[in-house]
Amino acid sequence: MVKTNFRTGLTSRVIHQVENAFLLGIAFFTVVAMAQEVYALVLGIKVALEDLLLMFIYVEVLAMVGVYYDSKKIPITLPLFIAITALARLVILQGKDQPPVNLLYESVAILVLAAACVVINYRQPPERAERSRGGAEPE
């Protein structure tokens, strides 16, 4: 029988509750920000691409919170998608006022993030890689 330290269990529960409170806060404030953006769009009677990209970022943040609640894990690709969308929005917002080299840097950053997503999605899981190298079968 394994003994569990009371402090460790209590600490784990406290950390879990604080984590849940912050995640609920992130979800709540994301919904508030979305509502403010929709309100501004309705008042302005004009929707631009950068507004849609901002809404997409909000949806991705909510999806990340939802995925965490479902699986207790955050896939690394979700924050990468948010970063790609944010960089694309930045490129659109800057327009023609910025030096061309900035556009090049931002484009390379988007390309690097996209390549990271591809590498992460197509890599072999560690267990399968170990078995393919002749390692022992997991029990």
C-alpha positions in Angstrom: 0.0 0.0 0.0 1.3 3.4 -1.0 1.1 6.2 1.6 0.2 9.6 0.3 1.6 12.6 2.1 -1.3 14.8 3.3 0.5 18.0 2.5 1.3 16.8 -1.0 -2.4 15.9 -1.6 -3.5 19.2 -0.2 -1.0 21.1 -2.2 -2.0 19.3 -5.3 -5.7 20.1 -4.7 -4.9 23.8 -4.0 -2.9 24.1 -7.2 -5.6 22.4 -9.1 -8.2 24.8 -7.8 -6.1 27.9 -8.5 -5.5 26.5 -12.0 -9.2 26.0 -12.6 -9.9 29.6 -11.3 -7.4 31.1 -13.7 -8.7 29.0 -16.6 -12.3 30.1 -15.9 -11.0 33.7 -15.7 -9.3 33.3 -19.1 -12.4 31.9 -20.6 -14.6 34.6 -19.0 -12.4 37.5 -20.1 -12.0 36.0 -23.6 -15.8 35.9 -23.9 -16.0 39.5 -22.6 -13.4 40.6 -25.2 -15.3 38.8 -27.9 -18.5 40.6 -26.9 -16.8 44.0 -26.9 -15.4 43.3 -30.4 -18.8 42.3 -31.7 -20.4 45.4 -30.1 -17.7 47.6 -31.8 -18.3 45.8 -35.1 -22.1 46.4 -34.9 -21.6 50.0 -34.0 -19.1 50.6 -36.8 -21.2 48.7 -39.3 -17.9 47.6 -41.0 -16.1 44.3 -40.7 -12.5 44.0 -41.8 -10.2 41.1 -42.2 -8.2 42.1 -39.1 -11.4 42.0 -37.0 -12.1 38.5 -38.2 -8.6 37.3 -37.4 -9.0 38.8 -33.9 -12.2 36.9 -33.4 -10.4 33.7 -34.6 -7.7 34.3 -32.0 -10.4 34.5 -29.3 -12.0 31.3 -30.6 -8.6 29.6 -30.5 -8.0 30.7 -26.9 -11.5 29.4 -25.9 -10.7 26.1 -27.7 -7.4 25.8 -25.8 -9.2 26.2 -22.5 -11.8 23.6 -23.6 -9.2 21.1 -24.7 -7.4 21.5 -21.4 -10.6 20.8 -19.4 -11.3 17.7 -21.6 -7.8 16.2 -21.6 -5.8 18.1 -18.9 -3.2 18.7 -21.6 -2.6 21.6 -24.0 -1.4 20.4 -27.4 1.6 22.6 -28.3 0.1 23.2 -31.7 -2.8 25.3 -30.3 -0.6 28.2 -29.1 1.4 27.9 -32.3 -1.8 28.4 -34.3 -2.6 31.4 -32.1 0.8 32.9 -32.8 0.5 32.3 -36.5 -2.9 34.0 -36.6 -1.6 36.9 -34.5 1.4 37.4 -36.8 -0.9 37.3 -39.9 -3.1 40.0 -38.2 0.0 42.1 -37.5 1.0 41.9 -41.1 -2.4 43.0 -42.2 -2.6 45.8 -39.6 0.8 47.3 -40.4 -0.1 48.0 -44.0 2.4 49.8 -46.2 3.8 52.1 -43.6 6.4 49.7 -42.3 9.8 48.9 -44.0 9.6 45.9 -46.3 12.2 44.1 -44.2 9.6 43.9 -41.4 7.2 42.0 -43.7 10.0 39.6 -44.5 10.8 39.0 -40.9 7.2 38.4 -40.0 6.7 36.1 -43.0 9.7 34.0 -42.0 8.4 33.9 -38.4 5.0 32.5 -39.8 6.9 30.0 -41.9 9.0 28.8 -39.0 5.9 28.4 -36.8 4.0 26.6 -39.6 7.0 24.3 -40.0 7.1 23.6 -36.3 3.4 22.6 -36.5 4.1 20.2 -39.4 7.1 18.6 -37.5 5.0 18.2 -34.3 2.1 16.7 -36.1 4.1 14.2 -38.2 6.7 13.1 -35.6 6.4 9.5 -34.3 5.2 9.0 -30.7 8.2 8.1 -28.4 6.8 4.6 -27.8 6.5 3.7 -31.5 10.0 5.2 -32.2 11.5 3.0 -29.4 9.8 -0.1 -30.7 11.0 0.6 -34.3 14.6 0.8 -33.1 14.3 -2.7 -31.5 13.5 -1.7 -28.0 11.4 -3.8 -25.7 7.7 -4.0 -26.0 5.9 -2.0 -23.3 4.0 -4.1 -20.7 
